């Protein structure tokens, strides 16, 4: 394949490998399913997108590799392109955490009858973990990927029960302290940097909202620094 997978997509591909059927929801260019099929890490794949233009790009790449019979393209929103139980795993990557929650909720039958899902939220990771916890999903593992200054969080999810015992797990990952991922410290530093910007912008302001933000972010930075000492 001419287009080498980015570190983020490589981590996602490793999480998918080993199943016969997969779907890439919001496939964009289609690199992920093409790479998986090319390396025989999956037998067949579905590449979907809500917009025609990126799906056309995916169709072109699929055709260039001769995978038209192994990768089907579908136009549509979220999991609406799938039938319940049609694939063993689906991927939702490169979209907001709240959008992922909405897409899972919109097609509960499909989500509940798919054995595994790989989720890579660009933001609102804590909100997504709270949704999963409250809707009988279990995060069985989490991976991190670095691209430039950004750390991406990848969740491998199945059906089951999980309970977060530490509030920081919503932000840093399920059982984050037990796993001690090599990139966990970098993830924490990134989150501290974002919170420091909030502290800087709210310091000395007298509105109730600004005061609350300043206090919340200051306390959160302190907790994150305490976690770093244990790594």
VEXVOVEX-243271 format. One record per residue: residue in three letters; x, y, z of N, C-alpha, C, O in turn. Coordinates in pm, whole numbers, padded with zeros to 5 digits, always signed. Example, Ala and Ser with C-alpha at 12.3 -4.5 7.8 and 13.67 -1.06 7.14 Angstrom:
VEXVOVEX-243271
ALA+01319-00569+00780+01230-00450+00780+01320-00330+00780+01424-00332+00846SER+01285-00225+00708+01367-00106+00714+01290+00003+00787+01341+00114+00804
This chain:
VEXVOVEX-243271
UNK+00085-00120+00000+00000+00000+00000+00089+00125+00000+00179+00137+00083UNK+00064+00216-00090+00148+00334-00104+00137+00427+00017+00235+00490+00056UNK+00019+00435+00075-00005+00527+00185+00010+00454+00319-00079+00380+00361UNK+00123+00476+00384+00148+00413+00512+00052+00468+00616+00025+00589+00619UNK+00001+00381+00700-00092+00425+00803-00022+00518+00901+00095+00498+00934UNK-00094+00619+00945-00044+00709+01048-00034+00631+01180-00096+00525+01193UNK+00043+00681+01277+00050+00611+01406-00087+00586+01468-00111+00480+01526UNK-00176+00683+01455-00311+00666+01510-00384+00550+01442-00439+00464+01510UNK-00384+00548+01310-00454+00442+01237-00385+00307+01256-00450+00203+01253UNK-00252+00308+01274-00180+00183+01298-00225+00119+01428-00246-00002+01434UNK-00240+00200+01533-00287+00149+01661-00429+00093+01647-00459-00014+01699UNK-00515+00165+01575-00652+00119+01553-00652-00012+01475-00727-00104+01508UNK-00569-00021+01371-00561-00143+01290-00520-00262+01376-00575-00371+01361UNK-00424-00242+01464-00379-00350+01553-00492-00397+01644-00501-00515+01678UNK-00579-00305+01684-00693-00340+01770-00799-00419+01693-00871-00500+01751UNK-00809-00395+01563-00911-00461+01480-00866-00600+01439-00948-00692+01433UNK-00738-00617+01409-00685-00739+01347-00732-00866+01416-00740-00874+01539UNK-00764-00967+01333-00800-01097+01386-00947-01134+01372-00988-01241+01416UNK-01026-01046+01311-01167-01077+01287-01189-01095+01137-01105-01056+01056UNK-01301-01153+01100-01331-01174+00958-01394-01051+00895-01362-01016+00781UNK-01484-00986+00968-01560-00876+00911-01550-00751+00999-01558-00760+01121UNK-01532-00636+00935-01525-00511+01010-01591-00400+00930-01608-00412+00808UNK-01627-00293+00998-01681-00174+00933-01608-00052+00985-01585-00038+01105UNK-01571+00035+00893-01507+00161+00929-01609+00272+00908-01638+00311+00795UNK-01664+00321+01018-01770+00421+01014-01706+00561+01009-01635+00601+01101UNK-01733+00633+00901-01666+00761+00881-01527+00736+00825-01428+00789+00876UNK-01520+00656+00720-01392+00604+00670-01302+00710+00609-01181+00692+00605UNK-01361+00821+00562-01283+00927+00498-01214+00872+00375-01280+00846+00274UNK-01082+00853+00378-01007+00809+00261-01008+00658+00242-00970+00610+00134UNK-01050+00582+00341-01055+00437+00328-00923+00365+00353-00912+00246+00326UNK-00822+00437+00404-00692+00374+00425-00698+00257+00523-00631+00156+00503UNK-00777+00271+00629-00781+00168+00732-00832+00034+00678-00762-00066+00691UNK-00952+00028+00618-00998-00101+00566-00909-00157+00455-00890-00278+00447UNK-00856-00070+00370-00767-00117+00263-00643-00183+00323-00602-00290+00277UNK-00583-00121+00423-00464-00178+00486-00496-00312+00553-00418-00406+00541UNK-00608-00320+00623-00645-00443+00691-00668-00557+00594-00625-00670+00618UNK-00736-00529+00484-00762-00631+00383-00633-00669+00310-00608-00787+00285UNK-00552-00570+00277-00427-00595+00205-00335-00689+00283-00268-00774+00224UNK-00333-00674+00415-00247-00757+00500-00317-00883+00547-00262-00959+00627UNK-00441-00906+00497-00521-01023+00535-00546-01030+00685-00554-01137+00744UNK-00557-00912+00746-00591-00906+00888-00740-00914+00909-00786-00945+01019UNK-00818-00886+00804-00962-00911+00799-00995-00967+00661-00921-00946+00566UNK-01106-01039+00652-01145-01097+00522-01221-00997+00436-01191-00978+00318UNK-01320-00933+00498-01402-00836+00426-01425-00715+00514-01415-00721+00637UNK-01458-00602+00449-01479-00479+00524-01588-00396+00458-01617-00409+00339UNK-01647-00310+00538-01743-00209+00491-01685-00073+00524-01647-00047+00639UNK-01677+00013+00424-01627+00149+00444-01743+00245+00421-01799+00249+00312UNK-01779+00321+00522-01894+00411+00510-01856+00553+00545-01761+00578+00619UNK-01932+00646+00490-01915+00786+00525-02047+00857+00501-02128+00815+00418UNK-02065+00965+00574-02189+01041+00561-02187+01138+00444-02290+01192+00404UNK-02068+01159+00388-02053+01252+00276-02003+01180+00151-01922+01088+00159UNK-02054+01223+00035-02020+01156-00090-01875+01178-00132-01813+01088-00187UNK-01820+01298-00107-01686+01330-00155-01579+01240-00094-01501+01181-00169UNK-01571+01227+00040-01470+01135+00095-01496+00990+00056-01401+00912+00039UNK-01622+00952+00042-01652+00814+00003-01603+00787-00139-01559+00676-00170UNK-01612+00888-00224-01561+00873-00361-01410+00850-00359-01358+00771-00438UNK-01339+00920-00270-01195+00899-00256-01166+00756-00210-01074+00691-00260UNK-01245+00709-00115-01227+00572-00066-01252+00471-00178-01178+00374-00191UNK-01357+00493-00257-01387+00403-00368-01270+00396-00465-01236+00289-00515UNK-01209+00510-00492-01096+00516-00585-00978+00435-00533-00917+00358-00607UNK-00946+00453-00405-00834+00380-00346-00862+00231-00341-00773+00150-00368UNK-00984+00195-00308-01023+00054-00305-01009-00009-00443-00959-00120-00456UNK-01052+00063-00545-01043+00013-00683-00897+00001-00727-00860-00096-00793UNK-00815+00098-00690-00673+00094-00726-00604-00030-00671-00510-00081-00731UNK-00651-00077-00557-00591-00196-00495-00662-00325-00534-00621-00434-00493UNK-00768-00314-00613-00838-00433-00659-00920-00503-00552-00938-00625-00557UNK-00970-00425-00454-01042-00484-00342-01194-00462-00348-01262-00468-00246UNK-01247-00434-00470-01391-00406-00481-01478-00519-00427-01588-00495-00377UNK-01430-00644-00439-01510-00759-00394-01496-00785-00244-01573-00862-00187UNK-01398-00722-00182-01374-00747-00040-01409-00628+00048-01430-00643+00169UNK-01415-00508-00013-01451-00388+00064-01570-00321-00003-01561-00276-00117UNK-01680-00316+00068-01802-00251+00018-01811-00110+00074-01785-00088+00192UNK-01848-00015-00009-01867+00122+00036-02016+00152+00052-02098+00107-00028UNK-02048+00227+00156-02188+00263+00182-02196+00409+00225-02115+00456+00305UNK-02294+00478+00172-02318+00618+00206-02427+00625+00312-02537+00572+00293UNK-02398+00691+00424-02498+00702+00529-02438+00749+00659-02316+00756+00674UNK-02524+00781+00753-02482+00834+00882-02462+00724+00985-02551+00642+01007UNK-02346+00723+01047-02321+00635+01160-02350+00489+01133-02319+00436+01027UNK-02411+00425+01233-02439+00282+01226-02563+00249+01145-02599+00131+01133UNK-02629+00350+01089-02748+00324+01008-02714+00245+00882-02803+00187+00819UNK-02586+00241+00844-02545+00169+00723-02531+00020+00749-02513-00057+00654UNK-02540-00022+00875-02520-00163+00910-02649-00230+00955-02739-00166+01007UNK-02654-00361+00933-02761-00442+00989-02711-00500+01121-02591-00523+01136UNK-02801-00525+01216-02758-00584+01344-02684-00716+01321-02735-00803+01250UNK-02567-00731+01378-02491-00854+01367-02417-00873+01236-02365-00981+01210UNK-02412-00769+01153-02351-00783+01020-02200-00794+01026-02140-00862+00942UNK-02136-00729+01121-01991-00732+01133-01951-00771+01274-02031-00760+01367UNK-01827-00815+01288-01776-00852+01420-01726-00731+01498-01728-00730+01621UNK-01680-00630+01426-01627-00511+01492-01648-00391+01401-01636-00402+01279UNK-01679-00278+01461-01681-00154+01384-01590-00052+01450-01566-00056+01571UNK-01541+00040+01368-01452+00146+01413-01522+00280+01398-01579+00309+01293UNK-01517+00361+01502-01557+00501+01494-01438+00582+01542-01409+00587+01661UNK-01370+00647+01449-01247+00718+01482-01246+00856+01418-01307+00879+01314UNK-01175+00948+01485-01159+01081+01429-01280+01169+01440-01293+01266+01365UNK-01370+01138+01532-01489+01221+01553-01503+01251+01702-01439+01187+01785UNK-01586+01348+01734-01602+01389+01873-01664+01282+01961-01743+01199+01914UNK-01629+01285+02088-01683+01186+02181-01833+01194+02197-01900+01091+02209UNK-01889+01316+02197-02033+01331+02210-02104+01279+02086-02213+01222+02095UNK-02044+01299+01969-02102+01246+01845-02103+01094+01848-02200+01032+01806UNK-01996+01034+01896-01993+00887+01907-02105+00838+01998-02172+00740+01966UNK-02125+00906+02111-02237+00870+02200-02370+00876+02124-02451+00784+02134UNK-02391+00984+02050-02516+01001+01976-02534+00891+01872-02645+00840+01854UNK-02427+00854+01803-02437+00751+01698-02464+00614+01758-02540+00535+01701UNK-02403+00584+01872-02431+00458+01940-02576+00452+01988-02642+00349+01978UNK-02624+00564+02039-02760+00570+02090-02863+00563+01978-02970+00505+01996UNK-02831+00622+01863-02926+00627+01751-02954+00489+01692-03063+00465+01641UNK-02856+00398+01699-02872+00264+01641-02833+00161+01746-02735+00087+01731UNK-02910+00158+01854-02877+00070+01965-02880-00077+01926-02799-00155+01976UNK-02970-00116+01837-02977-00257+01796-02849-00302+01727-02798-00411+01751UNK-02796-00215+01642-02671-00247+01574-02556-00253+01674-02476-00347+01673UNK-02548-00151+01759-02439-00146+01857-02442-00266+01951-02338-00325+01982UNK-02561-00301+01997-02573-00409+02095-02547-00546+02034-02515-00640+02107UNK-02560-00559+01903-02539-00689+01839-02406-00697+01765-02382-00790+01688UNK-02321-00599+01788-02185-00605+01736-02094-00641+01853-02091-00568+01952UNK-02019-00751+01844-01940-00798+01959-01837-00700+02011-01812-00692+02132UNK-01776-00624+01919-01667-00536+01963-01671-00405+01884-01712-00403+01768UNK-01627-00298+01947-01615-00169+01879-01484-00103+01919-01439-00113+02033UNK-01424-00034+01822-01302+00041+01846-01337+00188+01834-01378+00234+01727UNK-01321+00263+01941-01362+00403+01946-01240+00492+01969-01159+00468+02058UNK-01230+00596+01887-01119+00691+01903-01176+00833+01899-01181+00896+01794UNK-01219+00882+02015-01278+01016+02022-01170+01124+02017-01063+01108+02075UNK-01200+01232+01946-01106+01344+01936-01115+01436+02058-01020+01510+02088UNK-01228+01432+02127-01249+01515+02245-01359+01452+02330-01417+01350+02291UNK-01388+01511+02443-01494+01461+02533-01480+01311+02563-01578+01237+02564UNK-01355+01270+02586-01331+01128+02617-01400+01086+02746-01452+00975+02756UNK-01401+01176+02845-01464+01143+02973-01614+01121+02956-01670+01029+03015UNK-01678+01204+02875-01822+01189+02851-01851+01056+02782-01951+00991+02814UNK-01765+01015+02690-01785+00887+02622-01769+00772+02720-01847+00677+02716UNK-01670+00779+02807-01651+00670+02905-01770+00663+03000-01810+00554+03040UNK-01826+00777+03037-01944+00776+03123-02063+00713+03051-02139+00637+03112UNK-02078+00743+02923-02186+00682+02846-02169+00531+02839-02265+00456+02860UNK-02049+00486+02812-02024+00342+02802-02053+00272+02934-02115+00166+02937UNK-02009+00333+03043-02032+00275+03176-02181+00264+03205-02225+00165+03264UNK-02258+00363+03165-02401+00366+03195-02488+00287+03100-02609+00276+03122UNK-02428+00230+02994-02509+00159+02894-02459+00017+02868-02474-00036+02758UNK-02401-00042+02971-02361-00183+02967-02258-00214+02860-02268-00315+02789UNK-02159-00126+02849-02041-00154+02769-01921-00161+02862-01918-00098+02967UNK-01821-00238+02820-01701-00253+02901-01578-00226+02816-01561-00286+02711UNK-01493-00135+02862-01366-00109+02796-01269-00219+02838-01230-00227+02954UNK-01229-00303+02742-01142-00416+02776-00994-00377+02766-00909-00439+02829UNK-00966-00275+02687-00829-00225+02681-00830-00085+02619-00925-00048+02549UNK-00725-00011+02646-00711+00121+02585-00567+00138+02538-00473+00093+02603UNK-00553+00203+02423-00422+00229+02367-00407+00379+02342-00506+00451+02328UNK-00283+00423+02337-00254+00563+02306-00163+00568+02184-00081+00479+02162UNK-00179+00674+02105-00095+00693+01987-00052+00839+01982-00130+00929+02012UNK+00072+00861+01944+00124+00998+01936+00141+01038+01789+00199+00964+01710UNK+00091+01156+01756+00117+01218+01627+00152+01364+01654+00067+01442+01697UNK+00275+01399+01629+00326+01533+01660+00306+01561+01809+00354+01486+01894UNK+00234+01668+01842+00216+01703+01983+00090+01643+02044+00063+01663+02162UNK+00015+01571+01967-00115+01522+02014-00107+01375+02053-00038+01295+01988UNK-00178+01340+02159-00191+01202+02204-00335+01158+02181-00428+01221+02232UNK-00354+01052+02103-00488+01002+02071-00522+00884+02161-00438+00798+02188UNK-00646+00880+02206-00695+00774+02294-00784+00678+02217-00882+00719+02155UNK-00749+00550+02220-00822+00446+02147-00879+00347+02247-00806+00291+02329UNK-01010+00325+02241-01079+00237+02334-01129+00112+02262-01195+00121+02159UNK-01097-00004+02318-01150-00131+02268-01265-00170+02361-01245-00192+02480UNK-01385-00179+02305-01507-00190+02386-01585-00316+02348-01602-00347+02230UNK-01632-00387+02449-01723-00500+02430-01844-00479+02522-01853-00378+02592UNK-01934-00574+02521-02053-00565+02606-02021-00623+02743-01951-00723+02755UNK-02073-00559+02846-02047-00604+02981-02066-00491+03081-02121-00386+03049UNK-02019-00514+03200-02034-00417+03309-01896-00369+03353-01805-00449+03372UNK-01883-00239+03368-01762-00183+03427-01803-00072+03522-01904-00004+03502UNK-01724-00054+03626-01750+00050+03725-01620+00127+03747-01517+00069+03778UNK-01627+00257+03730-01511+00342+03752-01500+00373+03901-01590+00433+03959UNK-01390+00333+03961-01371+00355+04104-01297+00484+04135-01304+00535+04248UNK-01227+00537+04036-01150+00660+04054-01200+00761+03952-01199+00732+03832UNK-01245+00879+03996-01297+00979+03900-01200+01012+03788-01243+01047+03678UNK-01070+01001+03813-00972+01032+03709-00974+00930+03596-00923+00957+03487UNK-01032+00812+03622-01041+00711+03516-01125+00760+03399-01102+00720+03285UNK-01222+00845+03425-01302+00899+03316-01217+00983+03221-01242+00987+03101UNK-01117+01049+03275-01032+01136+03195-00910+01066+03138-00867+01097+03027UNK-00854+00973+03213-00726+00913+03175-00738+00769+03127-00642+00715+03071UNK-00853+00707+03147-00870+00571+03097-00903+00473+03207-00864+00490+03323UNK-00976+00370+03169-01020+00266+03261-00896+00189+03310-00819+00138+03229UNK-00877+00180+03441-00760+00114+03500-00630+00178+03454-00530+00109+03433UNK-00631+00309+03437-00513+00375+03380-00387+00353+03464-00278+00341+03409UNK-00401+00349+03597-00285+00335+03682-00225+00194+03674-00104+00177+03682UNK-00313+00094+03657-00264-00043+03648-00186-00065+03519-00085-00135+03517UNK-00235-00005+03409-00172-00027+03280-00041+00051+03264+00055+00000+03207UNK-00039+00173+03314+00080+00258+03304+00139+00259+03164+00255+00225+03143UNK+00056+00298+03068+00097+00303+02928+00219+00395+02913+00228+00497+02982UNK+00314+00361+02824+00433+00445+02806+00402+00590+02769+00482+00680+02795UNK+00285+00613+02708+00248+00749+02668+00155+00817+02769+00108+00928+02745UNK+00128+00750+02880+00034+00806+02977+00083+00939+03033+00005+01033+03049UNK+00212+00948+03062+00265+01074+03115+00250+01187+03013+00223+01301+03050UNK+00268+01154+02885+00251+01256+02781+00105+01300+02771+00076+01417+02749UNK+00015+01203+02787-00128+01236+02786-00161+01330+02902-00233+01428+02884UNK-00107+01299+03020-00131+01383+03137-00074+01523+03115-00138+01623+03148UNK+00046+01531+03060+00107+01661+03034+00023+01743+02937+00010+01865+02952UNK-00034+01676+02838-00119+01746+02741-00243+01801+02811-00283+01915+02786UNK-00302+01723+02899-00422+01768+02970-00387+01882+03067-00465+01976+03083UNK-00271+01872+03131-00228+01980+03220-00210+02110+03142-00249+02216+03189UNK-00151+02100+03025-00129+02218+02941-00261+02286+02906-00271+02409+02909UNK-00361+02207+02872-00492+02263+02838-00556+02332+02958-00616+02438+02946UNK-00542+02270+03075-00599+02328+03196-00523+02454+03238-00582+02548+03291UNK-00393+02456+03215-00314+02575+03249-00358+02695+03165-00352+02809+03212UNK-00400+02670+03044-00452+02780+02961-00580+02837+03021-00603+02958+03018UNK-00664+02749+03077-00787+02795+03141-00753+02877+03265-00812+02983+03289UNK-00659+02828+03344-00616+02901+03465-00563+03039+03428-00595+03139+03493UNK-00481+03044+03325-00422+03171+03281-00531+03269+03238-00523+03388+03269UNK-00632+03219+03166-00736+03307+03111-00840+03349+03215-00914+03445+03193UNK-00846+03277+03326-00949+03310+03427-00890+03371+03554-00964+03417+03641UNK-00758+03372+03566-00694+03426+03687-00730+03574+03706-00714+03655+03615UNK-00780+03607+03826-00811+03745+03859-00947+03793+03814-00986+03905+03846UNK-01020+03711+03740-01153+03752+03695-01255+03728+03806-01243+03632+03882UNK-01355+03814+03814-01446+03814+03928-01582+03752+03901-01663+03740+03993UNK-01610+03713+03778-01741+03654+03750-01749+03516+03815-01648+03447+03824UNK-01867+03475+03861-01881+03342+03924-01833+03229+03834-01769+03134+03880UNK-01863+03239+03704-01822+03133+03610-01670+03125+03601-01614+03015+03604UNK-01604+03240+03590-01458+03242+03580-01393+03190+03708-01295+03116+03703UNK-01449+03229+03821-01395+03182+03948-01406+03030+03960-01314+02963+04007UNK-01520+02977+03917-01540+02831+03922-01441+02761+03829-01379+02661+03867UNK-01427+02813+03707-01333+02753+03613-01191+02755+03668-01118+02656+03659UNK-01152+02867+03725-01018+02880+03782-00996+02777+03892-00893+02709+03895UNK-01093+02766+03982-01080+02671+04092-01080+02527+04045-00997+02448+04089UNK-01172+02493+03955-01181+02355+03905-01052+02315+03833-00999+02207+03856UNK-01004+02402+03746-00883+02369+03670-00761+02361+03760-00675+02274+03740UNK-00751+02450+03858-00637+02447+03950-00634+02316+04028-00528+02255+04044UNK-00750+02273+04078-00756+02148+04153-00727+02027+04063-00663+01931+04106UNK-00775+02034+03939-00754+01924+03846-00605+01910+03812-00553+01799+03805UNK-00537+02022+03792-00393+02020+03765-00319+01955+03882-00226+01877+03862UNK-00359+01989+04003-00295+01931+04121-00311+01779+04123-00216+01707+04153UNK-00432+01731+04092-00456+01587+04091-00373+01517+03983-00317+01409+04006UNK-00366+01580+03866-00288+01519+03757-00140+01513+03792-00073+01415+03759UNK-00089+01616+03857+00051+01615+03898+00077+01508+04002+00185+01450+04004UNK-00020+01481+04088-00007+01374+04187+00001+01238+04119+00077+01151+04161UNK-00078+01220+04012-00073+01094+03937+00064+01078+03872+00121+00968+03875UNK+00118+01183+03815+00248+01177+03749+00357+01128+03844+00448+01056+03802UNK+00347+01165+03971+00449+01123+04068+00450+00973+04089+00549+00916+04134UNK+00337+00908+04057+00325+00763+04079+00368+00681+03956+00372+00558+03962UNK+00398+00748+03848+00433+00677+03724+00582+00649+03716+00630+00591+03618
